[in-house]
């Protein structure tokens, strides 16, 4: 797929991602001199995160000044907050890897229009790998069309994940999830940058992926890559509201279904009364920024999972869900 055939908005996103990637590569030559701050326990931010984000936002708003912005470091501070177009930006996904010199991190940019993901770019500056997708036009790595793997058995599948690392994360819950998935698949990998992990599902390197605690900017671009490559993406109960539910599962259709059956009891959408495996979602959590953005970034809670196949119903479970209108 040549650069000339890209959607105009995707072209701008590619330009922004490459600009940020060049800044990141220059900074990687002398990481020790970077100023590193902390947004919380084990949650780092560097001056290159902030500079790359500003470069991305500047490029996007120069081309589309009326569009909205949702960015990891600056939130919705920039752009038009009333726009139907929202750019969802993670300037450096995998900051902890970056500051340790571990070459697995990426720039992630997605565009949603009226709540539907339309364009996506994930750029790996260490390998000069450009993943890109437009809704209905397929997903690509550089010029090569991507398809998810053909594996159908979870027992033969390689599954990606992300470990919880923030203060307040439910580590015991995750260990139970990890144990169940590990015993049912061929292996689990955790490189530490969800945007690239999701692209690796689209490319067929992984057969599935799951993680708890992701934000919209971590998952938006990679999710469109997967669906355009023939895979499925949803929350742990197989529904489409993963962007604000802070849980995601993805994979080939068959592997996705198998993972949902394992992960459903651990979903935050299920109350403590319905499942002893997870605590009930509190009203405070339901009113979190991710939930407030659900109408902009994701399908309704009752909708099907993102992708072409029907939602997976995990057994005969009828979980109690937190509906947005209840908030």
Beta strands, then each sheet from edge to edge (+ up, - down):
strand 1: 36-40
strand 2: 43-46
strand 3: 68-71
strand 4: 85-93
strand 5: 106-113
strand 6: 116-124
strand 7: 129-134
strand 8: 139-141
strand 9: 144-145
strand 10: 158-162
strand 11: 187-189
strand 12: 208-212
strand 13: 232-234
strand 14: 247-251
sheet 1: 1+ 2-
sheet 2: 3+ 4+ 5- 6+ 7- 8+ 9-
sheet 3: 11+ 10+ 12+ 14- 13+
end
